[in-house]
């Protein structure tokens, strides 16, 4: 869509371009000529504009010498030329002067004095840099800071894994402004590309989990589990004395988040052993389990599901999507809701940064789901069209009665994961999963031969928990870190090693060599390693045990089977991109709660390896750059807002609102005013506000 700059100035946007321009002589005008006319229109009084529109004549376009955007300031001749303001604010000092004069003021300061009351004006100096720096200088400064990070070979797992982002997806999607500057697809006519990709994401999730329906992404695995728990709570007739069970083998970060959310719902939580807990109690409204669990073990939860269903309880399963490429889907052992993170589908770890979570369930629970749902419909011509469906559940319509305060979630990252699946297809995904499992199999077999016994020899996917006794786990973790290897500590005499797509056989052999070296070093000063039982892995197959192995085909839809080459992938991404309206085509006169106004220089560091390949639980000694950058940002935000403390933990505006309300409530409780339970909001508030308050 090409708009005439005159029509844009007059707020008469013409989607048909200059062929139907209301000023006849402009139909074939050059862009510079349009610019000249637009300036005249902007400067003219309203009473003269109609006359000008009828009698306009084209004059010589302004030259670069006349254009104040290109005028050299001799007072700053030697300063950096790549300044941020001149490229991103859009108006020059001369244009600003003309604008304020049109409104009857002599300067911007006069305008601000007239609009903002003096008692609301800031008078103190902000403790920031004395002078703004250029974009290049800012990037140089950031690169210097982030160079303090130490990239180690990561085997930590715990819900975050190394992943290979296909270059064609990084270049044509992640770094493509058509994909990251497009607005939320409320208007389906100008969003068919992203809607199709998000529909692919939902299809991918339902195929992996075996459930009927999935949403178009959530914020992260922990909050997705909490949203699933909220679905269970909303469907409970009586919350009094209600109990929600959380497996102690779920990831620790998920357990902590769910305990906080449950307290706000008025629900009691029990964290315990899923193998021994009695799920038949009628007060137990639901349960969350991890598959595979946080120690890497695969478990069949059919019995737990059966006991819960006997009295109306529901089972939530937090599942690893790569494992589901080769493992039995949760739907086959009675799951009611399945959640998880799609991070290892082509999205870097980013020190725990954004990745798309998912939530899948049965059709009968569709109206109680949080987040966006993309559906297939028909347009006015009777052709297939895609749009957001069931929006009456959402906060922008139902306000405090909404199913969640979740708004746009992680659409860009969901699109990346969807394209990752499109690019690899079912056979490619299965091969990646089998290779990861084979590395874990071979490691477990070799580790047992040198005295480190695995917790299980068969029922695992990518993570192997080793007994290090008599070597202390802390000592072992420190020893490995000295050799640029990070593993996860589990207890006093257990460590966990988790494999992913980025690991090679040589990486595994290097790890084994260091374990053997640690054992030999320890034996010189302490007791020797205990002999383990004969290992039970006789061959490396990459296949799970029959009890847990996926049977049959998945992802049979054409889109997941017809992309074979990088060129095919590039063309598909571009074909979808050309269906959407983004900042590359036009300004979007809607709110800026998306990435549409992010400068390119602020996005470049996202894919630096010193930033992208860092595990969120990496030892503090390896992330000094990240910690410095985050602390500096916190200090800037405290200075700007005038507050004493700042948290960067919330991963969205909705999460920030919720965290802020919890902080206020906890403070009031700490001073004996916990009886306060009213939150006042203006009618003009965004729908997220009442939804957050209701939560």
N, C-alpha and C positions, 0 to 999 in steps of 0.2 A: 504494500500500500504506500503510495507516494502522495504526500499532502502538499498543497501550495502553501508557501510560507506566509502569504497574505491571509489566507483563510485561517491558518493557525493563529496568526496574530489577532484576528477578529473573532476567534472562537467559533468559526464556521468551518469545522473540519470537513473536508470533502474526501470520502473514501474512493472516489473515482478519479482523483487527480486532476490535472489541468485540462483534460479533455472536456470537462464540464465546469470549468472555473467560472465564477460569476462575473469576473472581469474579462471580457472577450480578448483584449489585446494580450493578456497574460497566458493564454492557452499554450503558446509556443515560446514563451519567454525563457531566457536562461535563468539559472539559479541566482546569479549575481544581480540580474535585473529585478527578480522577485524581491531580493533582499533590500534593494534600494527603495522599492515601492512600499515594502512592509515598514521600513523606518519612517517613511512619510506618513503612512497610515497611523502608526503608533504616536507620532508627534502631533497629529491633527486633532482639533476639537471634534467632539461627536457630531456637531451640526454640519461639519464639512465633509465627513467621511463618505456619505452617500454620493455627494457631488463628485468627490475624487474618484470613487469607484466607477462612475460613468465616464469621466473625462480624462482618466489617467493616461499619461504618455510616458514611454520608456526613455530614460536618459542614460548617459554613460554610467556603467557600473563603477563603484568605488574601487580605486586601485589599492594595492597592498600598502602603499605609502600613506594613503588617506585612511586606511582602516586602523582604528586605534588598537586593535588586538595585536598588531604587528609593529607598533611604534616603540622604538628603543628608548628606555629611560636612561639618560646619560648619567644620572646620579647613582645608578646601580649597574654600571656597565660591566664590571668585573664579577658580578654575582652569578650564581648558578642560573642557567636559563630554563631548566626543566622544573619550574615551580608548580606546585599542586593547584593553587588557587586559580591561576590563569587558564588552566586546562579543564577544571572541573566545576567551577561556579557559574560559568556561562556568560556572565555579563562583565564588561570592562568598567573601569572607573567612570569613563565618559558616559557610557550607557546608563549607569546607576545615577549619575548626576541628572541626566535628561529625565529619567523616570521620576525621581523625587521632585524635580521642578514641575513636572506635569501634575503632580499631586499638591503643588503649592508650597513646597519646602526648598530650602537652599542646600541641604545636606542630609545624609543618612542619619546623622546624629540628631538633627532637628526632628526628623520623622519618628525616631525611636523615643525622643523626649515627649512627643505628642501622643504616642500610642501606649507606651509602658509607663505607669505611674512611678514617680521617683522612689517611693518607698519599696518598690519591687526591683529596683535596679541594683545590680551588683557593683560594689565600690572597691572591693579588694582585688589585688593582683593574684592571678592564679599561679601556683608554683609549678609551672611547666617550663619548657625550654624558653630561653630568652628570645630567640628568633626562630621562626619556622625554617625547616630545612627542605631541600629539594627532594623529589621522589627518588632520585639516584642515591643521594646521601642517606635518606631514610633506609633504603634497601641495604646499603653498605653497613649501616649501623646494626640493622637486624641480623645480617649475615655474620657480623662480628660476634653478636650475642649468641646466636644459635650454634656457632662453631664450638661453643663450650660443651655442647652435648657430645656424648660418646656413643657411637653406634656399636652395639654388642650383638652377638648372635643370640637371638631371643628364642627361648624354649618355655616361656612362662605360662601361656594359655590363659585360663580363668576367664574365658569369654572374649578374649582379644587375640587375634592371630595375624601373622604376616600374610599378605595377599599380593598377588601380581595383578596390577591394573593393566590390561591390554593397552598398548600404546595408541591404538586407534580409538579407544574409548576415552583415554586421557586427553588426547589432542582434539578430538571431534565432539566431545560432550563436556567433560569436566572443565576444559579450558575454552569452551566455545560460548561467547556471550549470548547467543541465541537461546541456549539452554539455561544459563544462570541468571539472565536478566528478565526472563518472562515472568509475568505476574500469575498469582493464583488463578487456576482455570475456571473462574466463575462463569465466564462467557465462553461457552463451548465452541462457538464458531471460529474463534481465533486461538484455539488451544488443542486442536485435534491431534497434533503430534505428540505433545506431552501426555495427553490423555491416553493415547494408544500405548505409550511406553509404560505408564502406570497400570494400565490394564494387563500388560504383560507381567508386571511385577506381581499383581494380585494372582494371576494365573499360575505363576511360578510357585508362589507360597501355597496355594491350595493343592497343587500337584505334589509338592514335597511333603506336606503335612497330612494329606488325605482328607482334609476338611472341605466343607461346601463353599465357604466364602471367606475372603480376606479383605482387610482394608489396604489403603494405599500408602501405608507406613506410619510408624510412631517414632518417638524420639530416641529411645534406647531400650535395651533388654529389660533392665530393672523397672523402668516406668511402665513398659508394656505389661509386665507381670502385675504391677499394681493396678493398671487399668483393667486387666482381666479379673482381678480380685474385686474391683468395684462393680463389674458386671454381675458377679455372683452375689455381692451384697445387695445390690438393687433388686435382685430377684428373690430376696429373702423376705418373708412376711414379717418376721420378728427378729430384730437384731439383739434383743436382750439376751445376754449370756451366750450369744453366738460365738463359735470358735472357728477360726481359720487356721489350718495346719500348713506349715512351711517346712519342707524337708531340710534337715541340716546339711544335706549334700547338694543344696542349691549353691550358686555362686554367692560369696559373702556380701558383695555389693547389692545383689538383688534382695537378700534377706533383710539387710538394714533398711533399704528403701521401703519395702513392704510393711515392715513393722511401724514405720512412721505414718504411712498412709492409713493403715488399719486403725491406728489410734484415733485418727480424725473421723473415721467412719463409725467409731464406737464398737469395734469388733475386737475380741480378744484373739491373740495369736499364740500358737504353740509351735515352737521350733524343735523338731525331734527326728527320730529314726523312722523312715517310712516303712521299713521292714517289720517293725514291732508295734507301731501305733495302731490303736483300735479305731478304725474309720466308721464303725457301725453306730457310734454315738450320735443321737439325733441332733445334738447341738452343733455338730461339726457340719458347717455349711459348705465347705470346700477345702481343697488342698492344692498346693503347688509342689511339683517335683521337677528335677532336672534330668535331661536325657540327651547324651550321656551326662552323668553327674559331675560335680566339680572335681572329683578325684579321677575322672576319666572312665568310670565303670558304667556299662550298659545294664539296665534293669528293666524287667517286665512289670508294669504297674497294673496289670489286668485285675488282680485281686483287690487292690486299693480302689480302682474305679468301680468294680462291682459292689463293694461295700458302701461306697459313697452314694451310688445310684439307688441303693435299696431304700434310702430315706430322703431322696431328693437332693443330695449333695452333688457337687460338680468337681471334676478333676481338671486342673490346669497343668499343662506340660510346657516347660521352657526347653526348647530343642535347638540343637546345632544344625543349621540348614545343610552344611556340607556332609555331615554324618547322615542326614536323611536321604542323600543321593544313593546310599548303599544300605541304609538301615530301615527296618520296619517302621512305617509312619505311625505317629501317635494315635491316629484315628483307629488303628487296628487293635489297640489295647484299651480303648474306652475313653480317650481324652475328649473333653467337652470344649475346651479352648486351648489353642496352642500359640505360644509366643516365642520370640527369640530375636536375635540380631543378624542382619544380613551383611555385617561388616566384612566377613571373609569372602564375600562374593565381589571381589575387585575393588574394595575400598581400603585405603591405607589405615593403619591404627591411629595415626595423628595424635599420639599421647592421650588417647581416650576421647579424641574429638568426634565430630558427628558421624553417624552411620545410621542407616535406616533400620528400625526395628519393624517387626511384623506382628500381626494378631489375626488368627484364623479361627473360625468357629462354624457351627451349623447354621443353616438358613433361618431356623426358628429364632435364633438369637440376633439376627441381623440388625434389628431396630434398637438393640441395646448396645451395639458396638460403638467404640470411640473412633474418632478420626474420619478422614475422607473415605468414601467408597465410590469407585468408578464403575459405571454401568454402560451397557450397550442399548441404544435407542434407535429411533429413526428421525430423519430431518423432515423439513416441509416438503421435500421432493420425494419422500418415501425411501430414501437411501439410508444405509447403515450410518449411524453417527454415535459418538461416544460423549458422555457427559458425567458430571458428578451426580450420584444418585442418593436418595434417602436423606436429603439435606435437612429435613425437618427434625432430625436428631441432634443437629449441630448447634454450637453455642451462638453463632451469628443469627439464628432464628429463635431457638428455644431459651436463650439466656440462662437463667439460673436453673432451668429444668433440663438442660442439655445433658447428654450422656457423659460429657467430658469437657474440659477447657482446652483440649488439643485443637489446634487450628491447622496450619499447613504442614506441620511435621517436617520430614526430611525428603522432600520430593526429588531434589537433585541427586541425592545419594541412592534413593530408591531406583531412579532411572539408571544410574550406573550399575547397580546390582542386576537389574532386569536385562540390560545390554550384555552384561557379563554372561548371563545364562543364555541369551540369544546367540552370542558369539561362540560359546563352547558347545551348546546343545546338550542333550541328555547323555550322549556317549562321552563327550569331553568332560562333563561334570563328574560322571561316574569314574572316569579314568583318574581324575585329580583325587577324588576321594579314596579310590583303591590304592593309589600311590602313597598318599599320606598314611593310610592304615598299614601298608606294607613297611614303611619306614619305622612305624611304631612297633610292628611285629618283630622286625629284625633287631631293633634296639633292645626290646625286652629279652629276646633270646640271648644276645651277646652280653647284656648286662648281668644276666643270671650266671653266665659262665665265669665272670670275674668277681662274683661274690655279692652282687646287689640283686636281691630277690624282688621281683615285681609283685604288686598286690594281687593282680590277676594275670593269668597267662592267656586268657581267651576273650573275656567279655569286656573289651575296650575298643575304642575307635582310634583316637589320635594321641591320647595322653596316657603315659605310663607312670604310676607312682611306685617309687623304689624304697625299700628299707635300707637305710644306711648304717644301722646298728653294727658295731659300736661307735661309729663316727657320728658326732653331733651334726645335726642338719645345718645349724648356723655356720659351723666351720666349713662344711662342704659348699654351701652357697657362696661364702666369701672366697674360697679357693677357686671355684669356677669363675667368679667375677674377675679375679686377678688375671684370668686368661681370656677375658672378653666374652664370657658365656654367662647368660642369665637363666636361671631355673627358678622354680617356685618352691618355697619351703612349706611343708605340711607337717606340723607337729615337730617334736624334738629329734626324731630319727627317721623322718620321711621327707623326700623331695619328689617333685613331679616334673616330668619332662614332656612337653607337648609339641607335636610336629605339625607343620603346615605346608602349604603349597610352595613356599620359598625355600624350604630346606632341601639339601641334596644328600646323597649317600655319604659324601665326603664330610659334610657337616656332622652327620651322625657318628662317623668314625672318629672325628676329632673329639667329640664329646665323650665317647667311650674311652679314648686314650687318656683324657684328663681324669675321668673317674678311676681308671686303673692306676694312674699316677698318684691320685689322692689316696687310694687304698694302700699302695706301696709305701708312701710317705708316712701314713698313719701307723702302719705296722712296725716301723722302725722304733716308734716311741710308745705305742699303746698296744692293746690286744689286736691280733690279726682279725680280718673279716671272717665272719662265720660262714661255713660252707652252706650253700643253698641246696634245696632239693633239685633233682634232675629237672631241667626245664621241660615244659610240656609243649613247646612249640617245635614241631618237627620240620616244618617247611614254611616259607614265607609265600603266602598266596594273595594277600590283599583282600581276602574275603572274610566277612564276619561269620560267626557261628550261625548255623541254620536257624536257631531260635530267634535271632535278631536280624537276619538278612532280608532285605527288600526283595519281594517277588514281583514279577511282571514288569511292564513298561511304565514309563512316566514321561511327561512333557512330549506328548505325541502331536501337539498342535503344530501346524506348518511353520509358524514363525520360529520355533525352536529347532527346526530341522533343515531349513533352506539356506541359511547363511554359512558359507563354507570358507570364504577368503576375507582378507582384510579389506579388499576393495568392496566386496558385498556389504560388509559391515559399515564402511564409510558411507556408502550410498544409502543404506537404510537409515542411518542416523541423520544424514542430510535431508533425506526425503521427509522424515518426520519434522525436522527443524523448520522446513519451508512452509509448514502448515500453521505455524504459530506466530503471533505478534509479540515481538520483543523490543528491547531498546535499540536493536540494530535497524529496525524499520521506523519506529515512531516513539515519541514520548508516551508514557503510560500515566494518565492522569488519575492514578489511584494511590492508596497508601504505600509507604516505602518500607513495609515490614518484610520485604524480600531482598534478594541480592542485587536488585536492578541498578542501584547507584554505587556499587562497589567499584572503585577504580581498579584498573588492570594491575597496577603496581602493588596493590594490597592483596591481590590474589596470587601473585607469582610465588610467594614463599610456601604456599600450601603444598606444592609438590617437590620442594627441596627435600632431599633424602635425610638431611639433618633434622627435619621436622616430621616427615611423614611416617617414618619407620620406627617410631619410638613407642614402646609399650606403656600404657598408663600406670602400671605398677612397677616400672623400672626403678632400680635403686637410685636414691637421691644423688649419689656421686656421678651418675651417668647423664643426668638431666639438668645440669647447672644452667645451661642456656635457657631452657624452657622456664625454669623457676625464676630466673632473673627477669625474663620478658613478662611473665604473668604478674610478678610482684610490682614491676614498674607500671603495668597497666592498672593494677589495683590502686596504686598511688595516684595515678592520673585521674581515675574515676572518683576517688575520694576528694581530690582537689576541686574537680569540676562540680560535683554535687554538694560539697560542703559537709559530707558525713565523715565519721571517724573510721569506719570499717567497710570492707567490700568483699563480696563473694562472687567468684566467677563460676561457681558450680552449676547454676541453672543453665540448661542447654537450649532454652527458648524463652521468649517473653512470657508465655503462659506458665512455664516452670518458675520464672522469676517472681511473677505475681503470687503464685502459691507459696513459694518460699518466704516472701515478704510477709504474707498474712500469718504464716506459722511463727515467724519471728515475733510479730506483734502479740500473738496469742500467748506464746511462751513467756514473753516479758510480762504481760499482764498477770499470768499465773504466778510468776516469781515475786510479784509485789502484792499478792493476795487479792487480785481483782479478776480471777479466772471466771467469775460469773458473767462477765460481759460476753454476749453472743450475737450482737447485732452488727452488721457491716452495711454502711450506707453507701449507695452508689447513685450517681446521676443517671437520669433516663438516657442521656446522650452517650453513656459509656459503651465501649466496644463490648461485644458479646462475651469475650473472654473474661471480662471483669466479674460479672455476676456468676459465671460458671466457676471461676476460681474460688469465689467467696462461698458458694454452695458446697464445694468440695471440702 
